[in-house]
């Protein structure tokens, strides 16, 4: 049995794919299997995949079903003790597998988080997996979820080593009926069933940013997908008798979507904006965020007065607050 199953869903990423696969083949930890799921690519991706002759590679071809569908198929095929997800337009540093497995074994943790390197154009920014205000590197599941709910831990699947038994023993799959926020549904559930979660304050994962994502007006309906994601999460927490308040996290994710440059006359935008106003107005920010209280009061008052283009622009301008609050 390999130590790590690296799962790569592929859909039309011929530009990046060679670099992605090479970064995994060249891991210093050799006891890995590489499961590449070609999710109905129509470009040259499949030919690139077949150009590799490494006997650790397993290739699965399927009709296009989306990211979660491809990940689930990879997990079903996996035999490793741990799972590592890598998107096919990204790449990983050579010690990613070795360092995370070593940490997991040393500290007996089920999940190991690492930071991300966000890349766009010639810019590189490190995104911390855990808010740097804490010195902890080992969390219980509840400690982590409470931290995550305050938007102090990111939800990505790709920046964590995951014990495969968490998927198998708890019947966890990636949601195939959601095209936005899939990781928001999956990573909290995996975290809940983990005994302990570890954190390495180092970046191993190189994450390509697409500045054009969710920018057109027809994508406003995706706000409703995020609302559905949080409904699923809230139901999960209630079912498991957890007092996890996701309101602050909701505000963060709604603000990102609302702040995109949509056509404010789009009826989808108007409906989504109404939901945003209702959610923001219902949030009671605790002492952790008291320094922002005045700002929120002003915004809430403004919400009640106007949904004009000027007000939309104000909200876009304040979006940086939600992003910076993690720091």
RODO-2510 file (C-alpha; in nm, 4 decimals, decimal comma):
residues 327
     n   res          X          Y          Z
     1     x     0,0000     0,0000     0,0000
     2     x     0,1466     0,3398    -0,0967
     3     x     0,1736     0,6061     0,1701
     4     x     0,0065     0,8769    -0,0394
     5     x    -0,2470     0,8733    -0,3214
     6     x    -0,2121     1,1956    -0,5205
     7     x    -0,5341     1,2659    -0,7109
     8     x    -0,5288     1,4985    -1,0135
     9     x    -0,8591     1,5835    -1,1851
    10     x    -0,7874     1,7051    -1,5394
    11     x    -1,0072     1,9090    -1,7681
    12     x    -0,8525     2,1041    -2,0578
    13     x    -0,5366     2,2177    -1,8800
    14     x    -0,2815     2,1322    -2,1482
    15     x    -0,0874     2,4544    -2,0826
    16     x    -0,0073     2,3636    -1,7207
    17     x    -0,0409     1,9870    -1,7103
    18     x     0,3175     1,8858    -1,7866
    19     x     0,4502     2,1011    -1,5026
    20     x     0,1845     1,9688    -1,2651
    21     x     0,2568     1,6004    -1,3280
    22     x     0,6340     1,6492    -1,3228
    23     x     0,6105     1,8174    -0,9831
    24     x     0,4406     1,5064    -0,8444
    25     x     0,6666     1,2521    -1,0136
    26     x     0,9667     1,4360    -0,8691
    27     x     0,8501     1,4241    -0,5076
    28     x     1,1262     1,3283    -0,2642
    29     x     0,8823     1,0780    -0,1126
    30     x     0,8714     0,8006    -0,3723
    31     x     0,6140     0,5780    -0,2012
    32     x     0,3175     0,7418    -0,3730
    33     x     0,0601     0,6562    -0,6359
    34     x    -0,0540     0,9157    -0,8883
    35     x    -0,4165     0,8915    -0,9976
    36     x    -0,4967     1,1127    -1,2958
    37     x    -0,8665     1,1459    -1,3754
    38     x    -0,9247     1,2830    -1,7238
    39     x    -1,2672     1,4436    -1,6917
    40     x    -1,3618     1,4494    -2,0595
    41     x    -1,0905     1,6886    -2,1780
    42     x    -1,1262     1,8093    -2,5370
    43     x    -0,7775     1,9588    -2,5739
    44     x    -0,4378     1,7859    -2,5760
    45     x    -0,4484     1,6929    -2,2055
    46     x    -0,4946     1,3176    -2,2559
    47     x    -0,1996     1,2956    -2,4948
    48     x     0,0175     1,4762    -2,2405
    49     x    -0,0925     1,2343    -1,9689
    50     x    -0,0052     0,9331    -2,1852
    51     x     0,3402     1,0767    -2,2566
    52     x     0,4447     0,9823    -1,9016
    53     x     0,5682     0,6279    -1,8419
    54     x     0,5997     0,6272    -1,4623
    55     x     0,4529     0,2998    -1,3329
    56     x     0,3075     0,4794    -1,0292
    57     x     0,0586     0,6560    -1,2574
    58     x    -0,2969     0,5296    -1,3020
    59     x    -0,5093     0,7018    -1,5667
    60     x    -0,8887     0,7085    -1,5486
    61     x    -1,0941     0,8356    -1,8421
    62     x    -1,4508     0,9509    -1,7853
    63     x    -1,7105     1,1750    -1,9395
    64     x    -1,7126     1,5285    -1,8069
    65     x    -1,8803     1,5451    -1,4676
    66     x    -1,7001     1,8271    -1,2921
    67     x    -1,4256     1,8608    -1,0321
    68     x    -1,6031     1,6795    -0,7491
    69     x    -1,7004     1,3887    -0,9724
    70     x    -1,3387     1,3454    -1,0807
    71     x    -1,2100     1,3673    -0,7235
    72     x    -1,4616     1,1082    -0,6058
    73     x    -1,3573     0,8680    -0,8789
    74     x    -0,9938     0,9162    -0,7807
    75     x    -1,0703     0,8510    -0,4134
    76     x    -1,2583     0,5325    -0,5050
    77     x    -0,9477     0,4105    -0,6883
    78     x    -0,6996     0,5194    -0,4190
    79     x    -0,5070     0,2710    -0,2050
    80     x    -0,2820     0,5069    -0,0089
    81     x    -0,2922     0,5727     0,3633
    82     x    -0,3300     0,9424     0,2842
    83     x    -0,4967     1,1466     0,0103
    84     x    -0,3477     1,4571    -0,1501
    85     x    -0,5520     1,6599    -0,3998
    86     x    -0,3725     1,8569    -0,6715
    87     x    -0,5533     2,0586    -0,9387
    88     x    -0,4076     2,0060    -1,2849
    89     x    -0,3226     2,3717    -1,3480
    90     x    -0,1185     2,3927    -1,0253
    91     x     0,2035     2,2320    -0,9052
    92     x     0,3630     2,1335    -0,5759
    93     x     0,7084     2,1714    -0,4221
    94     x     0,9205     1,8564    -0,4115
    95     x     0,9002     1,8004    -0,0341
    96     x     0,5237     1,8431    -0,0006
    97     x     0,4446     1,4724     0,0407
    98     x     0,7472     1,3921     0,2564
    99     x     0,7060     1,6824     0,4986
   100     x     0,3318     1,6400     0,5492
   101     x     0,3516     1,2632     0,5980
   102     x     0,6439     1,3033     0,8393
   103     x     0,4435     1,5589     1,0400
   104     x     0,1322     1,3387     1,0378
   105     x     0,3245     1,0374     1,1672
   106     x     0,5207     1,2322     1,4279
   107     x     0,2172     1,4060     1,5781
   108     x    -0,0445     1,1369     1,5057
   109     x    -0,2781     1,3744     1,3219
   110     x    -0,5378     1,2860     1,0583
   111     x    -0,5101     1,6058     0,8529
   112     x    -0,2070     1,8269     0,7886
   113     x    -0,2642     2,1824     0,6627
   114     x    -0,0056     2,3918     0,4791
   115     x     0,0021     2,7428     0,3367
   116     x    -0,0569     2,8285    -0,0297
   117     x     0,1412     3,0321    -0,2794
   118     x    -0,1113     3,2307    -0,4851
   119     x     0,0218     3,3055    -0,8339
   120     x    -0,1075     3,5465    -1,0947
   121     x     0,0922     3,7197    -1,3672
   122     x     0,4297     3,7852    -1,2026
   123     x     0,2928     3,8147    -0,8504
   124     x     0,3336     3,5624    -0,5691
   125     x     0,1478     3,5984    -0,2390
   126     x     0,1510     3,3534     0,0496
   127     x    -0,1907     3,2670     0,1886
   128     x    -0,1761     3,1333     0,5418
   129     x    -0,3813     2,8212     0,6075
   130     x    -0,4236     2,9338     0,9679
   131     x    -0,4407     3,2914     1,0948
   132     x    -0,0885     3,3877     1,2059
   133     x    -0,2254     3,5284     1,5325
   134     x    -0,2146     3,1766     1,6770
   135     x     0,1007     2,9902     1,7716
   136     x    -0,0777     2,6529     1,7770
   137     x     0,0110     2,3877     1,5250
   138     x    -0,2074     2,1045     1,6603
   139     x    -0,5861     2,1393     1,6927
   140     x    -0,8716     1,9190     1,8035
   141     x    -1,1499     1,8967     1,5478
   142     x    -1,3725     2,1353     1,7451
   143     x    -1,0908     2,3856     1,8001
   144     x    -1,0220     2,3885     1,4291
   145     x    -1,3876     2,4227     1,3269
   146     x    -1,4393     2,7147     1,5642
   147     x    -1,1309     2,8801     1,4202
   148     x    -1,2456     2,8091     1,0650
   149     x    -1,5933     2,9510     1,1345
   150     x    -1,4315     3,2825     1,2299
   151     x    -1,2705     3,2851     0,8840
   152     x    -0,9295     3,2230     1,0419
   153     x    -0,8589     2,9060     0,8441
   154     x    -0,8996     2,8474     0,4718
   155     x    -1,1230     2,5760     0,3283
   156     x    -0,9246     2,4533     0,0278
   157     x    -0,8846     2,0793    -0,0229
   158     x    -0,5537     2,1137    -0,2053
   159     x    -0,3480     2,2489     0,0841
   160     x    -0,3948     1,9501     0,3126
   161     x    -0,2881     1,5893     0,3524
   162     x    -0,5947     1,3842     0,4475
   163     x    -0,6084     1,0385     0,5994
   164     x    -0,8042     0,8257     0,3521
   165     x    -0,9966     0,6524     0,6308
   166     x    -1,1765     0,9820     0,7031
   167     x    -1,3461     0,9492     0,3642
   168     x    -1,4106     0,5761     0,3874
   169     x    -1,5245     0,5427     0,7484
   170     x    -1,7596     0,8412     0,7397
   171     x    -1,9029     0,8055     0,3884
   172     x    -1,7695     1,1467     0,2830
   173     x    -1,7684     1,2399    -0,0845
   174     x    -1,7207     1,5671    -0,2669
   175     x    -2,0612     1,7176    -0,3622
   176     x    -2,1240     1,6675    -0,7332
   177     x    -2,4311     1,8924    -0,7501
   178     x    -2,2392     2,2068    -0,6495
   179     x    -2,0126     2,3994    -0,8877
   180     x    -1,9001     2,6679    -0,6426
   181     x    -1,7902     2,6178    -0,2834
   182     x    -1,7383     2,2410    -0,3014
   183     x    -1,4464     2,2599    -0,0601
   184     x    -1,6576     2,4578     0,1874
   185     x    -1,8840     2,1550     0,2153
   186     x    -1,6148     1,8882     0,2268
   187     x    -1,3281     2,0134     0,4425
   188     x    -1,5375     2,0949     0,7548
   189     x    -1,6906     1,7464     0,7470
   190     x    -1,3504     1,5826     0,7136
   191     x    -1,2236     1,8043     0,9960
   192     x    -1,5134     1,7094     1,2230
   193     x    -1,4248     1,3402     1,2040
   194     x    -1,0509     1,3961     1,2516
   195     x    -0,9103     1,3297     1,5982
   196     x    -0,6385     1,5893     1,5515
   197     x    -0,5450     1,8396     1,2809
   198     x    -0,1911     1,9667     1,2291
   199     x    -0,0491     2,2771     1,0635
   200     x     0,2884     2,3334     0,8962
   201     x     0,3556     2,7053     0,8575
   202     x     0,5128     2,6693     0,5157
   203     x     0,3960     2,6924     0,1536
   204     x     0,4270     2,3883    -0,0709
   205     x     0,1321     2,4320    -0,3065
   206     x     0,1500     2,6718    -0,6039
   207     x    -0,2024     2,7869    -0,6795
   208     x    -0,2731     2,9560    -1,0137
   209     x    -0,5228     3,2411    -0,9804
   210     x    -0,7732     3,3154    -1,2547
   211     x    -0,8748     3,6832    -1,2325
   212     x    -1,1656     3,6298    -1,4734
   213     x    -1,3536     3,3771    -1,2627
   214     x    -1,7092     3,4640    -1,1558
   215     x    -1,6888     3,8049    -1,3227
   216     x    -1,9755     3,8011    -1,5738
   217     x    -2,3279     3,9062    -1,4813
   218     x    -2,4787     3,5674    -1,5681
   219     x    -2,2793     3,4170    -1,2812
   220     x    -2,4662     3,6093    -1,0112
   221     x    -2,6810     3,3011    -0,9500
   222     x    -2,3732     3,1488    -0,7880
   223     x    -2,4525     3,3491    -0,4777
   224     x    -2,7405     3,1066    -0,4355
   225     x    -2,4993     2,8161    -0,4622
   226     x    -2,3005     2,9589    -0,1710
   227     x    -2,6248     3,0027     0,0244
   228     x    -2,7021     2,6360    -0,0432
   229     x    -2,3521     2,5400     0,0734
   230     x    -2,4056     2,7108     0,4074
   231     x    -2,7495     2,5536     0,4450
   232     x    -2,5835     2,2129     0,4021
   233     x    -2,3170     2,3032     0,6579
   234     x    -2,5645     2,4405     0,9103
   235     x    -2,7728     2,1227     0,8792
   236     x    -2,4600     1,9123     0,9331
   237     x    -2,3640     2,1048     1,2465
   238     x    -2,7173     2,0843     1,3867
   239     x    -2,7349     1,7115     1,3125
   240     x    -2,4095     1,6589     1,5013
   241     x    -2,5094     1,8941     1,7861
   242     x    -2,2298     2,1421     1,7190
   243     x    -2,2625     2,5084     1,8152
   244     x    -2,0665     2,6427     1,5189
   245     x    -2,1712     2,9937     1,4124
   246     x    -2,0998     3,0361     1,0402
   247     x    -2,2381     3,3895     1,0066
   248     x    -1,9022     3,5596     0,9835
   249     x    -1,7860     3,3110     0,7216
   250     x    -2,1076     3,3710     0,5289
   251     x    -2,0436     3,7455     0,5316
   252     x    -1,6949     3,6906     0,3949
   253     x    -1,8006     3,4668     0,1066
   254     x    -2,1097     3,6677     0,0168
   255     x    -1,9039     3,9862     0,0122
   256     x    -1,6551     3,8388    -0,2339
   257     x    -1,9312     3,7399    -0,4756
   258     x    -2,1327     4,0591    -0,4387
   259     x    -1,8253     4,2784    -0,4856
   260     x    -1,7579     4,1474    -0,8369
   261     x    -1,8377     4,3861    -1,1198
   262     x    -2,1780     4,2542    -1,2114
   263     x    -2,4431     4,4466    -1,3981
   264     x    -2,6393     4,6001    -1,1091
   265     x    -2,9551     4,5961    -1,3234
   266     x    -2,9379     4,2186    -1,3590
   267     x    -3,2426     4,0772    -1,1718
   268     x    -3,0237     3,7977    -1,0343
   269     x    -2,7994     4,0614    -0,8810
   270     x    -3,0939     4,2381    -0,7178
   271     x    -3,2142     3,9146    -0,5575
   272     x    -2,8658     3,8156    -0,4479
   273     x    -2,8049     4,1609    -0,3054
   274     x    -3,1251     4,1343    -0,1007
   275     x    -2,9979     3,8076     0,0475
   276     x    -2,6636     3,9717     0,1233
   277     x    -2,8323     4,2629     0,3014
   278     x    -3,0479     4,0285     0,5083
   279     x    -2,7517     3,8146     0,6083
   280     x    -2,5240     4,1050     0,6942
   281     x    -2,7941     4,2795     0,8945
   282     x    -2,8557     3,9694     1,1059
   283     x    -2,4940     3,9179     1,2083
   284     x    -2,3864     4,0023     1,5608
   285     x    -2,0107     4,0471     1,5514
   286     x    -1,8465     3,9532     1,8778
   287     x    -1,5520     4,1116     2,0554
   288     x    -1,3028     3,9566     1,8136
   289     x    -1,4294     4,2004     1,5535
   290     x    -1,5399     4,4916     1,7728
   291     x    -1,2929     4,7309     1,6097
   292     x    -1,4972     4,7013     1,2913
   293     x    -1,8294     4,7628     1,4653
   294     x    -1,8705     5,1236     1,3555
   295     x    -1,7941     5,0368     0,9956
   296     x    -2,0561     4,7616     0,9958
   297     x    -2,3176     4,9838     1,1562
   298     x    -2,2673     5,2423     0,8837
   299     x    -2,2920     4,9792     0,6122
   300     x    -2,6076     4,8304     0,7658
   301     x    -2,7682     5,1747     0,7763
   302     x    -2,6698     5,2305     0,4153
   303     x    -2,8211     4,8944     0,3218
   304     x    -3,1597     5,0133     0,4450
   305     x    -3,1403     5,3365     0,2484
   306     x    -3,0240     5,2451    -0,0975
   307     x    -2,9283     4,9768    -0,3456
   308     x    -2,8018     5,2292    -0,5986
   309     x    -2,4882     5,1901    -0,8063
   310     x    -2,3126     5,4264    -0,5654
   311     x    -2,3982     5,2002    -0,2730
   312     x    -2,2872     4,8922    -0,4651
   313     x    -1,9521     5,0593    -0,5230
   314     x    -1,9220     5,1364    -0,1510
   315     x    -1,9701     4,7704    -0,0692
   316     x    -1,7136     4,6723    -0,3293
   317     x    -1,4692     4,9142    -0,1695
   318     x    -1,5246     4,7641     0,1753
   319     x    -1,4736     4,4110     0,0486
   320     x    -1,1056     4,4381     0,1389
   321     x    -1,2123     4,4374     0,5057
   322     x    -1,3366     4,0815     0,4862
   323     x    -1,0198     3,9654     0,3150
   324     x    -0,7829     4,1531     0,5442
   325     x    -0,9631     4,0445     0,8615
   326     x    -0,7979     3,7025     0,8420
   327     x    -0,4542     3,8610     0,8760
***
